[in-house]
């Protein structure tokens, strides 16, 4: 449909025979200009498409692009730069990439230059090379910025490139949509379920195999067999046995028995890659002594370990593990169940490099259920559950600062415990 008529005559000129032309300019529903030209002496009109009114300039915009990174080689992210209408003039615009959470050189190849639109052209591509890898990492972003146009103006001058991780790096993603899901266990019945999350919105769910022996506790989630799928780590609080369910989504594909630890004061409190070999390791805390240690794992095989700094006050509980300072190394989130204080240890491998105090939550009915990236910004967020009311919420974090919070669907039955992601 054509709208926004401009009164005639708006521009004058002569055709090839020197006859005065009157023009009615109109704009369609997509914002493009056209005109109908009255050739005067003949009584004929000609519709000319995509021609701007005198004195106006086309607008330049760039789209957003998402690509899967791959495990090796390169992938091309192709952006499209568009004009709102063609022009009789040559149009140019500069472009340059910029880092978001992705880093030029390692995650993608920087690119810059000048695009040229010849008269009549309305689109031009920009190609950015994305590097494949097998690192466990969140989705990452970079930008393509437009600047310094000639014979045009900039409308949307920033394209967002999203590099979608395909190495199982989204913690607790059971349905392979690149988003963190929430794992639950019922401490009375032994039932297990997973909530499929779309950010902080419940999108669906699945029932997992139940284990009626409630001495078995889900201790963590990680990809132990490097198939890009989230597996479930279990510990028996009565016997000290440990095992992993190797999962295919919400289905158990197989299992593996891990080394047992008969002293049941030792509890598994998190999983992440503490030695930088791309494989998940297991974090332990002794609830009687306050000692802490890490098992270095090669899949489901224990290959070594390291003792961490001890905290003798056993009111301090590990709430989860995530990279809170963006250095690519897992950090440890702590909550004091007596005072409501919260803090993060910034880790350099298994050494505490420094720390930061987080906002406190004095109501100790609130417990940390897990750590995951719920808004896909590449930063770990904190999942909470109130063990008295059944309320659930997420702190969306910017490092160690609470940027905002979102209330999740409640579960009034407090026998249901959030057990992942951890």
PLY file of the C-alpha trace (Angstrom):
ply
format ascii 1.0
element vertex 422
property float x
property float y
property float z
element edge 421
property int vertex1
property int vertex2
end_header
0.00 0.00 0.00
1.27 3.49 -0.86
0.97 6.26 1.73
2.23 9.76 2.55
1.51 11.54 -0.73
3.66 14.59 -1.38
1.83 17.37 -3.20
2.59 17.84 -6.87
4.55 19.50 -8.27
7.43 18.76 -5.89
10.23 18.57 -8.41
10.55 19.74 -11.97
12.64 18.51 -14.83
12.36 17.62 -18.46
12.18 14.28 -20.15
14.23 13.38 -23.16
11.90 15.49 -25.32
12.14 18.57 -23.10
8.59 18.19 -21.72
8.02 19.44 -18.18
7.39 16.60 -15.71
5.19 16.88 -12.62
5.81 14.29 -9.90
3.67 12.88 -7.13
5.93 11.25 -4.52
4.56 8.44 -2.35
6.03 6.15 0.32
5.04 2.50 0.71
4.52 0.51 3.93
8.19 -0.51 3.96
9.38 3.09 3.97
10.59 3.16 0.34
9.84 6.19 -1.83
8.43 6.10 -5.37
6.94 8.70 -7.69
4.42 8.91 -10.47
5.54 11.30 -13.19
3.12 13.26 -15.38
4.68 13.70 -18.79
2.50 16.71 -19.46
1.60 17.02 -23.14
0.90 13.32 -23.63
-1.31 12.92 -20.55
0.68 9.81 -19.60
2.01 8.92 -16.16
5.07 6.76 -15.46
5.61 5.04 -12.05
9.26 5.20 -11.05
10.12 2.94 -8.09
12.65 3.50 -5.34
13.38 7.15 -6.17
13.75 9.56 -3.25
12.14 12.99 -3.06
14.51 15.88 -3.71
16.61 16.73 -0.66
16.17 13.40 1.18
18.82 10.73 1.76
18.46 6.95 2.12
19.04 5.33 5.52
21.64 2.58 6.04
21.06 -0.35 8.42
22.86 -3.58 9.30
21.28 -6.80 10.57
22.27 -9.18 13.38
23.77 -12.60 12.66
24.27 -15.82 14.67
26.57 -18.69 13.63
27.62 -21.97 15.25
31.37 -21.80 15.86
32.30 -25.44 15.01
35.11 -27.45 16.59
37.83 -26.57 14.07
38.49 -24.48 10.99
36.44 -21.37 10.37
32.85 -20.30 9.77
31.70 -17.12 8.05
29.25 -14.72 9.63
27.72 -12.70 6.78
26.01 -9.43 7.67
23.76 -7.56 5.24
23.93 -3.78 5.02
20.79 -2.31 3.42
19.51 1.01 2.10
15.90 2.05 2.63
15.80 2.99 -1.07
18.11 3.09 -4.05
19.85 6.30 -5.06
21.12 7.85 -8.26
24.31 8.69 -6.37
27.18 6.48 -5.23
26.88 5.78 -1.48
29.71 4.70 0.81
29.91 3.73 4.48
32.80 2.55 6.66
32.60 -0.55 8.87
34.74 -2.09 11.62
34.36 -5.00 14.03
34.58 -4.57 17.81
34.78 -7.03 20.70
31.77 -7.84 22.84
32.33 -10.96 24.95
34.20 -12.48 21.97
37.83 -11.54 21.38
39.30 -10.61 18.00
42.15 -12.89 16.99
41.06 -15.90 19.03
37.27 -16.07 18.58
36.96 -14.18 15.28
39.09 -12.27 12.78
38.75 -8.48 12.95
37.51 -6.82 9.76
37.18 -3.25 8.56
36.78 -1.38 5.30
34.43 0.67 3.15
31.26 -0.52 1.44
30.26 1.08 -1.85
26.70 1.13 -3.20
26.67 1.94 -6.89
23.61 3.83 -8.17
20.56 1.57 -7.94
22.14 -0.93 -5.46
20.40 -1.43 -2.11
22.38 -4.19 -0.29
26.01 -5.06 0.36
27.49 -7.95 2.44
30.11 -7.87 5.20
31.83 -11.18 5.97
33.51 -11.90 9.32
35.51 -15.09 9.89
34.68 -17.01 13.10
37.24 -19.47 14.51
36.16 -22.94 15.61
37.38 -24.51 18.85
36.56 -27.19 21.39
36.66 -24.94 24.46
33.80 -25.20 26.91
32.46 -21.63 26.96
29.23 -19.63 26.78
27.87 -18.05 23.62
29.92 -14.96 22.73
29.22 -11.73 20.86
31.04 -9.21 18.69
29.87 -6.12 16.83
30.09 -4.63 13.35
29.82 -0.83 13.56
28.97 1.47 10.66
30.32 5.04 10.41
31.02 8.00 8.11
28.36 7.57 5.41
28.35 9.63 2.22
25.10 10.48 0.41
23.15 8.59 3.08
22.40 8.60 6.81
22.83 5.77 9.33
19.67 4.21 10.73
20.77 1.07 12.60
24.54 1.34 12.73
25.46 -1.71 14.82
25.18 -5.38 13.88
25.50 -7.98 16.64
27.31 -11.21 15.80
26.56 -14.14 18.14
28.98 -17.07 18.17
26.94 -20.06 19.35
29.00 -22.47 21.39
28.64 -26.14 20.36
31.00 -27.69 22.90
28.59 -28.32 25.74
29.61 -25.07 27.39
26.15 -23.98 28.50
25.94 -25.39 31.98
22.89 -27.54 32.59
21.55 -27.44 29.00
19.59 -30.70 28.71
17.66 -30.03 25.49
20.57 -28.64 23.43
18.99 -25.24 22.76
22.00 -23.35 24.13
20.10 -22.23 27.25
20.55 -23.16 30.89
17.91 -25.54 32.27
17.03 -26.32 35.91
17.39 -29.81 37.40
15.19 -30.86 40.34
15.15 -33.80 42.79
12.39 -34.64 45.26
13.97 -35.51 48.59
10.90 -37.46 49.72
10.01 -39.59 46.69
13.27 -39.72 44.75
11.64 -38.31 41.61
13.75 -36.23 39.25
12.68 -33.69 36.63
14.25 -31.04 34.44
12.75 -27.69 33.57
13.58 -26.62 30.00
14.14 -22.90 30.33
13.89 -20.14 27.75
16.00 -17.67 29.68
14.01 -17.15 32.88
10.75 -18.47 31.39
9.69 -22.09 31.88
9.35 -23.50 28.37
8.64 -27.16 29.13
10.04 -30.08 31.05
10.87 -33.77 31.19
10.64 -36.51 33.79
13.92 -38.32 34.42
14.44 -41.78 35.84
13.60 -41.81 39.55
15.90 -43.12 42.27
13.81 -43.97 45.32
16.84 -44.29 47.61
17.10 -40.68 48.75
20.59 -41.25 50.12
21.58 -40.68 46.49
22.00 -36.94 45.96
22.56 -35.14 42.68
25.83 -33.32 43.23
26.48 -31.59 39.93
26.02 -31.39 36.17
28.76 -31.37 33.52
29.73 -32.98 30.21
31.93 -35.82 31.45
32.21 -37.76 28.18
32.73 -34.75 25.88
29.71 -35.47 23.67
28.33 -31.96 24.07
25.51 -33.15 26.36
24.97 -32.49 30.06
25.59 -35.45 32.38
24.51 -35.88 36.02
26.91 -36.52 38.90
25.61 -38.48 41.91
26.89 -39.16 45.45
25.45 -41.59 47.99
25.48 -39.83 51.37
25.23 -43.14 53.25
27.81 -45.31 51.47
30.18 -42.77 49.90
29.67 -44.21 46.43
29.85 -41.86 43.40
28.66 -42.29 39.84
27.80 -40.39 36.68
24.76 -40.73 34.48
25.94 -40.15 30.91
22.90 -38.48 29.41
21.39 -38.10 25.97
19.20 -35.12 26.72
16.81 -36.24 29.46
17.49 -39.94 28.79
20.19 -42.03 30.48
22.47 -43.37 27.74
24.84 -45.18 30.11
26.61 -44.74 33.42
30.04 -44.86 35.02
31.16 -45.58 38.57
33.67 -43.11 40.02
36.15 -43.57 42.83
34.30 -43.84 46.14
34.90 -41.68 49.22
33.69 -43.48 52.34
33.96 -40.46 54.64
30.50 -39.00 54.06
31.47 -35.68 55.60
32.96 -35.02 52.17
30.34 -33.56 49.87
30.53 -32.75 46.18
29.69 -29.05 45.84
30.43 -28.20 42.20
31.95 -29.07 38.86
34.07 -27.06 36.43
37.42 -27.11 34.65
39.90 -26.02 37.33
43.11 -27.06 35.55
42.31 -25.71 32.10
42.40 -29.00 30.19
38.85 -28.60 28.82
37.46 -31.37 31.05
35.18 -30.95 34.05
36.71 -31.46 37.48
34.94 -32.10 40.80
34.96 -29.70 43.77
34.67 -31.16 47.28
34.07 -29.69 50.75
34.35 -31.47 54.09
31.35 -30.38 56.16
33.03 -31.39 59.43
36.53 -29.90 59.02
36.04 -27.13 56.45
38.67 -28.59 54.14
38.26 -28.14 50.37
39.83 -29.90 47.42
39.48 -30.51 43.70
39.61 -33.80 41.82
41.18 -33.42 38.36
39.19 -35.66 36.06
39.82 -37.20 32.65
36.24 -37.97 31.80
35.11 -40.22 34.64
38.65 -41.19 35.67
40.39 -39.49 38.60
43.86 -38.35 37.45
44.99 -36.11 40.29
43.91 -33.46 42.74
44.72 -30.28 44.60
44.01 -28.98 48.08
42.29 -25.59 48.24
42.25 -23.03 50.99
40.21 -24.31 53.94
37.33 -22.46 55.64
36.86 -23.89 59.12
33.49 -22.18 59.66
31.19 -24.82 58.20
28.29 -22.40 58.02
29.92 -21.34 54.76
28.48 -23.47 51.95
29.55 -23.55 48.31
26.61 -22.36 46.23
28.08 -22.99 42.81
30.91 -22.39 40.37
31.14 -19.88 37.51
33.48 -17.37 35.89
32.43 -14.22 37.75
35.32 -11.98 36.66
35.46 -12.98 33.00
39.03 -14.29 32.99
38.07 -17.69 31.61
38.69 -19.47 34.92
36.03 -20.91 37.26
35.39 -19.02 40.49
33.64 -20.28 43.63
30.44 -18.79 45.06
29.96 -19.03 48.84
26.94 -18.44 51.11
26.94 -18.32 54.90
23.82 -20.16 56.03
23.97 -18.54 59.48
24.50 -14.86 58.56
23.19 -14.65 54.99
26.49 -13.26 53.71
27.62 -14.11 50.18
31.02 -13.86 48.51
33.04 -15.08 45.54
36.55 -16.46 45.45
38.26 -15.41 42.22
40.34 -18.44 41.36
43.54 -18.87 39.38
43.24 -22.59 38.84
43.11 -23.97 42.39
44.64 -20.90 44.03
42.51 -18.11 45.47
43.67 -14.97 43.63
41.26 -12.54 45.34
37.64 -12.23 46.32
34.56 -10.04 46.29
31.62 -9.58 48.64
28.18 -9.89 47.05
24.87 -8.49 48.24
23.74 -10.30 51.37
20.41 -12.07 51.86
19.61 -12.12 55.57
16.71 -14.57 55.25
18.59 -17.87 55.39
15.58 -19.76 54.09
16.91 -18.57 50.74
19.52 -21.03 49.49
21.61 -20.87 46.33
20.27 -23.52 43.97
22.91 -23.15 41.29
24.88 -20.94 38.93
24.19 -20.60 35.19
23.90 -18.05 32.42
20.14 -17.47 32.24
20.12 -14.35 30.04
22.81 -15.51 27.57
25.11 -12.53 28.19
28.13 -14.74 28.85
28.07 -13.98 32.59
27.06 -16.40 35.36
23.79 -15.69 37.16
22.67 -16.99 40.56
19.62 -19.22 41.02
17.81 -19.06 44.37
15.14 -21.14 46.12
13.30 -20.35 49.34
13.11 -23.59 51.30
10.26 -22.28 53.45
7.91 -20.78 50.84
8.88 -22.60 47.64
9.60 -19.36 45.80
12.33 -19.28 43.15
14.21 -16.42 41.52
17.32 -15.58 39.52
19.82 -12.82 40.14
21.02 -11.63 36.74
24.61 -10.71 37.45
27.13 -8.31 35.95
30.23 -9.87 37.42
29.66 -9.72 41.18
27.00 -6.98 40.95
23.29 -7.81 40.89
22.07 -6.13 37.69
18.45 -7.22 38.12
16.30 -10.07 39.34
13.56 -12.24 37.89
10.96 -14.27 39.74
10.54 -17.84 38.46
7.61 -20.23 38.72
7.27 -21.32 42.38
7.01 -24.90 43.66
5.22 -24.96 47.00
6.35 -28.50 47.88
9.69 -27.80 49.53
10.78 -31.42 49.22
11.65 -30.40 45.67
15.25 -29.16 45.64
17.12 -27.41 42.86
20.18 -29.57 42.20
21.55 -28.10 38.99
23.20 -26.36 37.29
26.15 -26.56 39.67
0 1
1 2
2 3
3 4
4 5
5 6
6 7
7 8
8 9
9 10
10 11
11 12
12 13
13 14
14 15
15 16
16 17
17 18
18 19
19 20
20 21
21 22
22 23
23 24
24 25
25 26
26 27
27 28
28 29
29 30
30 31
31 32
32 33
33 34
34 35
35 36
36 37
37 38
38 39
39 40
40 41
41 42
42 43
43 44
44 45
45 46
46 47
47 48
48 49
49 50
50 51
51 52
52 53
53 54
54 55
55 56
56 57
57 58
58 59
59 60
60 61
61 62
62 63
63 64
64 65
65 66
66 67
67 68
68 69
69 70
70 71
71 72
72 73
73 74
74 75
75 76
76 77
77 78
78 79
79 80
80 81
81 82
82 83
83 84
84 85
85 86
86 87
87 88
88 89
89 90
90 91
91 92
92 93
93 94
94 95
95 96
96 97
97 98
98 99
99 100
100 101
101 102
102 103
103 104
104 105
105 106
106 107
107 108
108 109
109 110
110 111
111 112
112 113
113 114
114 115
115 116
116 117
117 118
118 119
119 120
120 121
121 122
122 123
123 124
124 125
125 126
126 127
127 128
128 129
129 130
130 131
131 132
132 133
133 134
134 135
135 136
136 137
137 138
138 139
139 140
140 141
141 142
142 143
143 144
144 145
145 146
146 147
147 148
148 149
149 150
150 151
151 152
152 153
153 154
154 155
155 156
156 157
157 158
158 159
159 160
160 161
161 162
162 163
163 164
164 165
165 166
166 167
167 168
168 169
169 170
170 171
171 172
172 173
173 174
174 175
175 176
176 177
177 178
178 179
179 180
180 181
181 182
182 183
183 184
184 185
185 186
186 187
187 188
188 189
189 190
190 191
191 192
192 193
193 194
194 195
195 196
196 197
197 198
198 199
199 200
200 201
201 202
202 203
203 204
204 205
205 206
206 207
207 208
208 209
209 210
210 211
211 212
212 213
213 214
214 215
215 216
216 217
217 218
218 219
219 220
220 221
221 222
222 223
223 224
224 225
225 226
226 227
227 228
228 229
229 230
230 231
231 232
232 233
233 234
234 235
235 236
236 237
237 238
238 239
239 240
240 241
241 242
242 243
243 244
244 245
245 246
246 247
247 248
248 249
249 250
250 251
251 252
252 253
253 254
254 255
255 256
256 257
257 258
258 259
259 260
260 261
261 262
262 263
263 264
264 265
265 266
266 267
267 268
268 269
269 270
270 271
271 272
272 273
273 274
274 275
275 276
276 277
277 278
278 279
279 280
280 281
281 282
282 283
283 284
284 285
285 286
286 287
287 288
288 289
289 290
290 291
291 292
292 293
293 294
294 295
295 296
296 297
297 298
298 299
299 300
300 301
301 302
302 303
303 304
304 305
305 306
306 307
307 308
308 309
309 310
310 311
311 312
312 313
313 314
314 315
315 316
316 317
317 318
318 319
319 320
320 321
321 322
322 323
323 324
324 325
325 326
326 327
327 328
328 329
329 330
330 331
331 332
332 333
333 334
334 335
335 336
336 337
337 338
338 339
339 340
340 341
341 342
342 343
343 344
344 345
345 346
346 347
347 348
348 349
349 350
350 351
351 352
352 353
353 354
354 355
355 356
356 357
357 358
358 359
359 360
360 361
361 362
362 363
363 364
364 365
365 366
366 367
367 368
368 369
369 370
370 371
371 372
372 373
373 374
374 375
375 376
376 377
377 378
378 379
379 380
380 381
381 382
382 383
383 384
384 385
385 386
386 387
387 388
388 389
389 390
390 391
391 392
392 393
393 394
394 395
395 396
396 397
397 398
398 399
399 400
400 401
401 402
402 403
403 404
404 405
405 406
406 407
407 408
408 409
409 410
410 411
411 412
412 413
413 414
414 415
415 416
416 417
417 418
418 419
419 420
420 421
